[in-house]
């Protein structure tokens, strides 16, 4: 018998039962559902709504159910629709009618809102931990390879020389902001909805602050309609997750390019690649490609929930059952992606000589020639034109800028003297850019050290608990 069957005369159509049920995916909330129910039972007893004896029976029964689920002994039923009714039904089987008292002063509407917040709060901490791990990998690789110089690109064309470490730290900075976005999102997740009932609260004299304290929520929702009808905190998380995946996808695209024979900047370990069923020579960068592909999957979950929520009147509507599958899949995808990216980067060889050799082509020191002219009193726009003509000459005659004779330099401008050769060596071009945030060795090392200390400090903060 269904827990809501009193109003109904006809049996539920079997296909409707399957279509209506969410137990196939919301079983993942079992731990959070039980955690919330235990806190609710304690509050009911504290407020003399149930007896201490009833409370103890309920909690003992819930703890037994938790053990059964974790040991694989619990049988979930589609007929019971969702995780809440499955657990409550089993609780009543175990302890009798006392189990029915647990649902006093609450609804499945505020119960599921609580479960999702507890789940998401936990998952945000785990994702933040993985973000820190990946940041640490990037910073360590930057420190280890501080002397590798490579071309920086715009429009996928060689632009100016930089250090590989500078490139790696660029992604670390993106992940740092991703971490901060989740930190901000966490504050809006960490609000207790329980006590809002179906939509209009409850007449029972409950203590919501007590429940918030038991479950370590920072605050209590201030409007019962809003508390049960909103999933903007899930949308916010999915948006932050999409941004993280976008950053990982961009990096994956570069790793794919760098591993190609056309670039040959890196060698990804065989453990993170696969071969071809027909071409024996192939070594395919499947993990970066999958990360790039799974980004669209996460974007899709964000768009799905935005679309689901856009036309719903207050308060709860069954459409909102569609808030979970995409969320669960996003969390699983994001966590696996972050962990794989960290492992893969730790097993990637960066080819110093190939990267450096690539800076010798493409006139990546042309801007430094222009800067040289500016240092000698030439307006930048005039200097730009002079260097453009020098590049055009070199391009036509298959020369590098450093291979021009002094006489040839002086044909473009009499400002040039023999010190031009020292000014445009690749190492000097990089290390001359020592302003804050620049690619000079001392500046990059300073940033790496500062960021490593920050990541370590965040990892040891109280928010992490056992995560």
Secondary structure, DSSP 8 states (H G I E B T S, - for coil): --TTGGG--S---HHHHHHH--HHHHGGGHHHHHHHHHHHHHHHHHTTSS-HHHHHHHHHHHHHHHHHHHTT-----GGG-SHHHHHHHHHHHHHGGGGGGGGTT--HHHHHHHHHHHHHHHHHHHHHHHHHHHHHHHHHHHHHTTT-EEEEEETTEEEEEEEHHHHHHHHHHHHHHHHHHHHHHHHHH-EE-TT-TTTT--SS---HHHHHHHTT-SEE-S-HHHHHH--HHHHHHHHHHHHHHHHHHHHHHHHHHHHSTTT--EEE-GGG-B--SS-TT--B-HHHHHHHHHHHHHHHHHHHHHHHHTT--SS--GGGGGGSHHHHHHHHHHHHHHHHHHHHHHTEEE-HHHHHHHHTSS-TTHHHHHHHHHHTT--HHHHHHHHHHHHHHHHHTT--GGGS-HHHHHHH-TT--TTHHHHTSHHHHHHT--STT---HHHHHHHHHHHHHHHHHHHTSGGGTT-
